[in-house]
Amino acid sequence: MWYRFGDAASWCSRGVINSIHPQPDQDEDLPTECTEPDSEGQPGWEGAPVTPPAPEEPCRLVLSTPSSILQEREIEELPASPSEPSLPQLGPHLPTRLRQQPWSLLYCTARDGFSLRTLYRCTGRLSSPALLLIRDTEAQVFGAFSTSPIHVSNGFYGTGETFLFSFSPELKVFRWTGRNSFFLKGDTDLLMVGGGSGKFGLWLDGDLHHGGSCPCETFNNECLSPRGEFCIRDLEVWGLA
């Protein structure tokens, strides 16, 4: 191969030397019709094909047994047409580390009776996140998620991953605003979720017959039930047992 360095007189001597003994700090220019590959895994890098990213699994809420409160339409939204995929409901709103894990029924009023003390006994013994589901006598479904188990406490506890939600009928999720840390508080005769200015985002009485919901500073939520106070028809608590 011959290289020309501007001066015709230097063709032979310099071209022959360089073709046999290339200089260590001198790169050979690529022909104009060739391009350098951008990176590994791209076309042109030793012929490796481009591998498309794997599609993400849908974050569907996985329950170990059927729920008497959440129907299929509340677990997974039906598609607008048969050709479209169904859309998960609550699942995508859970913390990433808890998605796709099976949830077990820890407490339900149909099996364990209406008692807040029994609820504490069934749920407080496990160090598990809690998913609280409620259906009132007007068939409204709502509830709360907590990364901490529901238990009796002297003060408020929980983390900023706590949230309230309702199906009215579409899912609405109300997350922590950062204005206060009144996540959960468990008294023997009252369970409170969210608070501020004397109002609670959700509260339940000791008999689990009555409850209420108001807009609160913790979650800036709407009233979860059509009325400020409601009567409980069914209640469930799910956890990662």
C-alpha positions in Angstrom: 0.0 0.0 0.0 1.3 3.5 -0.9 0.7 6.6 1.2 1.2 10.1 -0.2 2.4 12.8 2.2 2.0 15.8 0.0 5.5 15.8 -1.6 5.8 13.6 -4.7 9.4 13.0 -4.0 8.7 11.3 -0.7 6.3 8.7 -2.2 8.6 5.7 -2.3 10.8 6.1 0.7 8.2 7.1 3.2 5.3 5.0 1.8 7.3 1.8 1.8 8.6 2.2 5.3 5.2 3.1 6.7 3.5 0.3 5.0 5.9 -2.2 6.4 6.4 -0.6 9.8 3.4 1.5 10.7 4.1 4.2 13.3 2.6 3.3 16.7 0.8 6.7 17.1 -0.5 6.9 13.6 -4.0 5.5 12.8 -4.9 4.4 9.4 -7.8 6.4 8.0 -10.8 4.4 7.1 -12.1 4.5 3.5 -14.8 7.1 3.0 -17.5 4.5 2.4 -16.9 2.8 5.8 -18.1 4.0 9.2 -17.0 3.0 12.6 -19.5 1.1 14.8 -21.1 3.2 17.5 -21.0 0.6 20.2 -21.2 -3.1 21.0 -24.6 -4.7 20.3 -25.3 -2.3 17.4 -25.3 -3.2 13.7 -21.7 -3.2 12.4 -20.1 -4.5 15.6 -18.9 -7.8 14.4 -22.2 -8.4 12.8 -24.1 -8.5 16.1 -27.9 -7.9 15.7 -29.8 -5.4 17.7 -31.7 -7.1 20.5 -34.9 -5.3 21.4 -35.6 -4.8 25.1 -37.9 -7.4 26.6 -41.4 -6.1 27.3 -42.1 -5.4 30.9 -44.5 -7.7 32.8 -47.8 -6.1 33.7 -47.9 -5.1 37.3 -51.2 -6.9 38.1 -52.2 -7.3 41.7 -51.7 -10.9 42.6 -54.1 -12.3 45.3 -53.5 -15.8 46.7 -57.3 -16.3 47.0 -60.3 -14.5 45.5 -61.4 -11.3 47.2 -65.0 -10.7 48.2 -64.4 -7.0 47.7 -62.2 -6.5 44.7 -63.9 -7.7 41.5 -62.0 -8.5 38.4 -62.7 -5.0 36.9 -61.0 -3.4 40.0 -57.9 -5.7 39.8 -57.6 -5.3 36.0 -59.3 -2.8 33.8 -61.0 -4.3 30.8 -59.6 -3.1 27.4 -61.6 -0.9 25.1 -61.4 -3.6 22.4 -60.5 -7.3 22.3 -57.3 -6.4 20.5 -56.0 -4.2 23.3 -54.4 -5.6 26.5 -56.1 -5.3 29.8 -54.6 -2.7 32.2 -53.6 -3.5 35.8 -55.3 -1.3 38.4 -53.8 -1.2 41.9 -50.7 -3.2 41.1 -48.6 -0.5 39.4 -49.2 1.9 42.3 -47.5 -0.4 44.8 -43.8 0.1 45.5 -41.6 -1.6 42.9 -40.2 -4.2 45.3 -43.7 -5.4 46.2 -45.1 -5.8 42.7 -46.0 -9.3 41.4 -45.8 -10.8 44.8 -48.8 -12.9 46.0 -50.9 -11.3 48.7 -52.5 -13.4 51.4 -55.7 -12.7 53.2 -54.8 -11.9 56.8 -58.2 -10.7 58.0 -61.8 -10.4 56.7 -65.0 -9.6 58.4 -66.8 -12.5 56.6 -64.5 -15.1 58.3 -63.2 -13.4 61.4 -66.1 -11.2 62.5 -66.4 -7.4 62.9 -63.8 -6.4 65.5 -60.9 -4.0 65.3 -59.2 -5.9 68.1 -59.3 -9.1 66.0 -58.0 -7.2 63.1 -55.0 -6.1 65.1 -54.4 -9.6 66.4 -54.5 -11.1 62.8 -52.3 -8.4 61.2 -49.9 -7.0 63.8 -48.0 -10.3 64.4 -46.5 -10.1 60.9 -43.9 -7.6 59.8 -45.7 -7.2 56.5 -47.1 -4.3 54.4 -50.9 -4.1 54.6 -53.5 -3.6 51.9 -56.8 -2.5 53.5 -60.0 -3.0 51.4 -63.4 -1.7 52.4 -66.8 -2.0 50.7 -69.6 0.1 52.3 -73.3 -0.5 52.2 -73.6 1.7 49.1 -71.2 -0.7 47.2 -68.4 1.9 47.2 -64.9 0.3 47.3 -61.9 2.1 48.8 -59.1 1.5 51.2 -55.4 2.2 52.1 -52.0 0.8 51.5 -49.3 0.8 54.2 -45.7 -0.5 54.1 -46.1 -1.1 57.9 -48.5 -3.7 59.5 -51.6 -2.3 61.1 -51.2 -2.4 64.8 -52.0 -0.6 68.1 -49.7 2.4 68.6 -49.1 5.3 70.9 -48.7 7.7 67.9 -48.7 7.9 64.2 -46.4 5.6 62.3 -45.8 4.6 58.6 -43.8 5.9 55.7 -44.3 8.2 52.7 -45.2 5.2 50.5 -48.6 5.0 52.3 -51.6 6.0 50.2 -55.3 6.1 50.1 -57.4 5.0 47.1 -61.0 4.6 45.9 -62.9 3.2 42.9 -65.5 5.8 42.0 -65.8 3.8 39.7 -62.4 4.6 38.2 -59.4 4.1 40.4 -58.1 7.2 42.2 -54.9 7.1 44.2 -54.0 9.8 46.8 -50.3 9.9 47.7 -48.4 11.6 50.5 -48.2 15.3 50.1 -45.3 15.8 52.5 -47.2 18.3 54.6 -47.2 16.0 57.7 -46.5 12.5 58.7 -49.9 11.4 60.1 -49.9 8.1 58.2 -51.6 5.6 60.5 -52.5 5.4 64.2 -54.1 2.5 65.9 -56.1 2.9 69.1 -58.0 0.1 70.7 -61.3 1.5 69.5 -60.3 3.7 66.5 -58.1 3.2 63.4 -57.0 6.4 61.6 -55.2 6.8 58.3 -54.1 10.3 57.3 -54.9 13.5 59.3 -54.5 17.2 59.9 -56.6 20.0 61.4 -58.8 17.5 63.2 -59.8 15.6 60.1 -58.9 12.1 59.0 -58.5 10.7 55.5 -60.0 7.5 56.7 -61.2 6.3 60.1 -62.8 3.1 61.4 -64.5 2.5 64.8 -63.8 -0.3 67.2 -66.7 -2.5 66.0 -65.8 -2.0 62.4 -69.4 -1.1 61.7 -68.9 2.6 61.0 -66.2 4.8 59.5 -65.6 8.1 57.8 -63.5 9.9 55.3 -62.6 13.6 54.9 -60.0 15.5 52.8 -56.9 15.6 54.9 -53.5 17.3 54.7 -51.5 14.0 54.6 -52.9 12.9 51.3 -55.0 15.8 49.9 -57.6 13.2 49.2 -61.2 13.4 48.2 -63.8 11.8 50.4 -63.4 8.1 49.7 -67.1 7.3 50.3 -70.0 9.2 48.6 -70.9 10.4 52.1 -68.6 11.6 54.9 -69.6 8.7 57.1 -70.4 5.2 56.0 -71.4 1.8 57.2 -69.1 -1.1 56.5 -70.4 -4.1 54.6 -67.1 -6.0 54.1 -63.5 -5.4 55.1 -60.4 -7.2 54.3 -56.7 -6.8 55.1 -54.1 -8.5 52.8 -50.4 -8.9 53.6 -47.3 -10.7 52.3 -47.4 -13.7 54.6 
